Amino acid sequence: FTPTKFGGTEPLTHTAVAEFPVTGVTSVAASTVNGYTAAFLGTTNGQLIKVLVWSGVAADPYEEIEVVLGSRVQQDMQFDALDSQNLYVMTENKVSMVKVAECGQYT
């Protein structure tokens, strides 16, 4: 996996499928498995919000994980190159490995 940064002079525009008015979103990573797309949203207050995206028209947050409470999640989240079931999440002073899915939790 090689991360790709957005760039260019043309802005990307689309209707939001989820909004979080209480906290700011500082980073986004996404993964598609078996036709399902999950987005991982880092926040200004140190949380990671897992969101299930439905065909780009709606989204359902399904889990919030406290990474480092009160410490902004940095923009450079990265999936593990050897095991895509892990996501590395960085705050100012810490790198945390978060499981992408805990399947047994949702059966």
C-alpha positions as protocol buffer text, in pm:
chain_id: "A"
residue {
  index: 1
  type: PHE
  ca { x: 0 y: 0 z: 0 }
}
residue {
  index: 2
  type: THR
  ca { x: 132 y: 342 z: -97 }
}
residue {
  index: 3
  type: PRO
  ca { x: -48 y: 642 z: 50 }
}
residue {
  index: 4
  type: THR
  ca { x: -171 y: 901 z: -196 }
}
residue {
  index: 5
  type: LYS
  ca { x: -213 y: 1263 z: -100 }
}
residue {
  index: 6
  type: PHE
  ca { x: -476 y: 1482 z: -259 }
}
residue {
  index: 7
  type: GLY
  ca { x: -334 y: 1768 z: -458 }
}
residue {
  index: 8
  type: GLY
  ca { x: -400 y: 2001 z: -744 }
}
residue {
  index: 9
  type: THR
  ca { x: -581 y: 2323 z: -805 }
}
residue {
  index: 10
  type: GLU
  ca { x: -936 y: 2191 z: -854 }
}
residue {
  index: 11
  type: PRO
  ca { x: -1126 y: 2145 z: -527 }
}
residue {
  index: 12
  type: LEU
  ca { x: -1308 y: 1819 z: -459 }
}
residue {
  index: 13
  type: THR
  ca { x: -1675 y: 1875 z: -389 }
}
residue {
  index: 14
  type: HIS
  ca { x: -1944 y: 1632 z: -281 }
}
residue {
  index: 15
  type: THR
  ca { x: -2237 y: 1620 z: -45 }
}
residue {
  index: 16
  type: ALA
  ca { x: -2137 y: 1505 z: 303 }
}
residue {
  index: 17
  type: VAL
  ca { x: -2266 y: 1161 z: 402 }
}
residue {
  index: 18
  type: ALA
  ca { x: -2192 y: 1220 z: 771 }
}
residue {
  index: 19
  type: GLU
  ca { x: -2139 y: 1528 z: 984 }
}
residue {
  index: 20
  type: PHE
  ca { x: -1979 y: 1565 z: 1326 }
}
residue {
  index: 21
  type: PRO
  ca { x: -2070 y: 1911 z: 1460 }
}
residue {
  index: 22
  type: VAL
  ca { x: -1931 y: 1852 z: 1810 }
}
residue {
  index: 23
  type: THR
  ca { x: -1575 y: 1765 z: 1703 }
}
residue {
  index: 24
  type: GLY
  ca { x: -1355 y: 1846 z: 1406 }
}
residue {
  index: 25
  type: VAL
  ca { x: -1233 y: 1573 z: 1172 }
}
residue {
  index: 26
  type: THR
  ca { x: -856 y: 1594 z: 1123 }
}
residue {
  index: 27
  type: SER
  ca { x: -782 y: 1282 z: 917 }
}
residue {
  index: 28
  type: VAL
  ca { x: -953 y: 1020 z: 703 }
}
residue {
  index: 29
  type: ALA
  ca { x: -854 y: 668 z: 599 }
}
residue {
  index: 30
  type: ALA
  ca { x: -1084 y: 425 z: 419 }
}
residue {
  index: 31
  type: SER
  ca { x: -1087 y: 55 z: 339 }
}
residue {
  index: 32
  type: THR
  ca { x: -1321 y: -161 z: 131 }
}
residue {
  index: 33
  type: VAL
  ca { x: -1369 y: -528 z: 215 }
}
residue {
  index: 34
  type: ASN
  ca { x: -1635 y: -761 z: 74 }
}
residue {
  index: 35
  type: GLY
  ca { x: -1822 y: -469 z: -80 }
}
residue {
  index: 36
  type: TYR
  ca { x: -1837 y: -267 z: 241 }
}
residue {
  index: 37
  type: THR
  ca { x: -1651 y: 62 z: 282 }
}
residue {
  index: 38
  type: ALA
  ca { x: -1539 y: 168 z: 627 }
}
residue {
  index: 39
  type: ALA
  ca { x: -1401 y: 513 z: 691 }
}
residue {
  index: 40
  type: PHE
  ca { x: -1179 y: 589 z: 988 }
}
residue {
  index: 41
  type: LEU
  ca { x: -1200 y: 949 z: 1105 }
}
residue {
  index: 42
  type: GLY
  ca { x: -944 y: 1103 z: 1339 }
}
residue {
  index: 43
  type: THR
  ca { x: -1070 y: 1393 z: 1549 }
}
residue {
  index: 44
  type: THR
  ca { x: -946 y: 1709 z: 1716 }
}
residue {
  index: 45
  type: ASN
  ca { x: -1013 y: 1559 z: 2060 }
}
residue {
  index: 46
  type: GLY
  ca { x: -809 y: 1239 z: 2015 }
}
residue {
  index: 47
  type: GLN
  ca { x: -1071 y: 990 z: 1905 }
}
residue {
  index: 48
  type: LEU
  ca { x: -1102 y: 758 z: 1607 }
}
residue {
  index: 49
  type: ILE
  ca { x: -1457 y: 725 z: 1473 }
}
residue {
  index: 50
  type: LYS
  ca { x: -1534 y: 418 z: 1261 }
}
residue {
  index: 51
  type: VAL
  ca { x: -1804 y: 482 z: 1000 }
}
residue {
  index: 52
  type: LEU
  ca { x: -1976 y: 242 z: 760 }
}
residue {
  index: 53
  type: VAL
  ca { x: -2035 y: 419 z: 426 }
}
residue {
  index: 54
  type: TRP
  ca { x: -2339 y: 315 z: 221 }
}
residue {
  index: 55
  type: SER
  ca { x: -2286 y: 378 z: -154 }
}
residue {
  index: 56
  type: GLY
  ca { x: -2173 y: 735 z: -100 }
}
residue {
  index: 57
  type: VAL
  ca { x: -2521 y: 853 z: 2 }
}
residue {
  index: 58
  type: ALA
  ca { x: -2531 y: 776 z: 374 }
}
residue {
  index: 59
  type: ALA
  ca { x: -2302 y: 669 z: 655 }
}
residue {
  index: 60
  type: ASP
  ca { x: -2345 y: 518 z: 999 }
}
residue {
  index: 61
  type: PRO
  ca { x: -2088 y: 572 z: 1275 }
}
residue {
  index: 62
  type: TYR
  ca { x: -2055 y: 242 z: 1460 }
}
residue {
  index: 63
  type: GLU
  ca { x: -1766 y: 280 z: 1700 }
}
residue {
  index: 64
  type: GLU
  ca { x: -1560 y: 548 z: 1873 }
}
residue {
  index: 65
  type: ILE
  ca { x: -1216 y: 468 z: 2010 }
}
residue {
  index: 66
  type: GLU
  ca { x: -1024 y: 692 z: 2246 }
}
residue {
  index: 67
  type: VAL
  ca { x: -671 y: 713 z: 2105 }
}
residue {
  index: 68
  type: VAL
  ca { x: -529 y: 989 z: 2329 }
}
residue {
  index: 69
  type: LEU
  ca { x: -806 y: 1198 z: 2483 }
}
residue {
  index: 70
  type: GLY
  ca { x: -751 y: 1569 z: 2420 }
}
residue {
  index: 71
  type: SER
  ca { x: -467 y: 1518 z: 2170 }
}
residue {
  index: 72
  type: ARG
  ca { x: -544 y: 1591 z: 1804 }
}
residue {
  index: 73
  type: VAL
  ca { x: -518 y: 1292 z: 1567 }
}
residue {
  index: 74
  type: GLN
  ca { x: -261 y: 1379 z: 1300 }
}
residue {
  index: 75
  type: GLN
  ca { x: -348 y: 1358 z: 929 }
}
residue {
  index: 76
  type: ASP
  ca { x: -108 y: 1076 z: 841 }
}
residue {
  index: 77
  type: MET
  ca { x: -300 y: 764 z: 945 }
}
residue {
  index: 78
  type: GLN
  ca { x: -155 y: 456 z: 775 }
}
residue {
  index: 79
  type: PHE
  ca { x: -271 y: 99 z: 719 }
}
residue {
  index: 80
  type: ASP
  ca { x: -12 y: -164 z: 812 }
}
residue {
  index: 81
  type: ALA
  ca { x: 170 y: -272 z: 496 }
}
residue {
  index: 82
  type: LEU
  ca { x: 195 y: -633 z: 618 }
}
residue {
  index: 83
  type: ASP
  ca { x: -146 y: -666 z: 781 }
}
residue {
  index: 84
  type: SER
  ca { x: -418 y: -435 z: 648 }
}
residue {
  index: 85
  type: GLN
  ca { x: -631 y: -523 z: 952 }
}
residue {
  index: 86
  type: ASN
  ca { x: -425 y: -272 z: 1153 }
}
residue {
  index: 87
  type: LEU
  ca { x: -432 y: 105 z: 1125 }
}
residue {
  index: 88
  type: TYR
  ca { x: -160 y: 326 z: 1273 }
}
residue {
  index: 89
  type: VAL
  ca { x: -299 y: 643 z: 1426 }
}
residue {
  index: 90
  type: MET
  ca { x: -71 y: 926 z: 1536 }
}
residue {
  index: 91
  type: THR
  ca { x: -123 y: 1202 z: 1787 }
}
residue {
  index: 92
  type: GLU
  ca { x: 133 y: 1462 z: 1886 }
}
residue {
  index: 93
  type: ASN
  ca { x: 329 y: 1227 z: 2115 }
}
residue {
  index: 94
  type: LYS
  ca { x: 206 y: 875 z: 2044 }
}
residue {
  index: 95
  type: VAL
  ca { x: 157 y: 622 z: 1765 }
}
residue {
  index: 96
  type: SER
  ca { x: -122 y: 371 z: 1831 }
}
residue {
  index: 97
  type: MET
  ca { x: -209 y: 56 z: 1640 }
}
residue {
  index: 98
  type: VAL
  ca { x: -586 y: 10 z: 1608 }
}
residue {
  index: 99
  type: LYS
  ca { x: -759 y: -303 z: 1480 }
}
residue {
  index: 100
  type: VAL
  ca { x: -966 y: -221 z: 1170 }
}
residue {
  index: 101
  type: ALA
  ca { x: -1231 y: -477 z: 1265 }
}
residue {
  index: 102
  type: GLU
  ca { x: -1314 y: -678 z: 1569 }
}
residue {
  index: 103
  type: CYS
  ca { x: -1553 y: -909 z: 1380 }
}
residue {
  index: 104
  type: GLY
  ca { x: -1661 y: -1108 z: 1684 }
}
residue {
  index: 105
  type: GLN
  ca { x: -1782 y: -787 z: 1843 }
}
residue {
  index: 106
  type: TYR
  ca { x: -2049 y: -739 z: 1574 }
}
residue {
  index: 107
  type: THR
  ca { x: -2186 y: -1089 z: 1516 }
}
